[in-house]
Amino acid sequence: NDLKPTATGYPGTILSGESVKFQDYIQANDPENNLLKMRIIDRINNVNSGYFSVNGVAQTQGQWFEIDVNQLSQVDYYGAKNAQAEYVAFQVFDGTSPVLFV
């Protein structure tokens, strides 16, 4: 584990009530082909903001949740009830030190 994993996040617009696949907005890679883990957080915690869902189960806003990167296809993001800015963050790690991306 000499080489750190890399990740990139892409901005996007999500309409009220719309859901999108989170994997369409991020890219993660490990140069040593280690199994990557990802921690994700919805940084806005109120009843009108958007939220993450993993395999149909809503995740608690304002709290990190963890998945294997190969589970990204199961992660959806649902837009806020009203138009507003949303802030999410994620970490990618390969068993050593995490790399934070906002």
Secondary structure, DSSP 8 states (H G I E B T S, - for coil): --S--EEEE------TT-EEEGGGGEEEE-TT----EEEEEE---STTS-EEEETTEE--TTS-EEEEGGGGGGEEEE--SSS----EEEEEESSS--EEE-
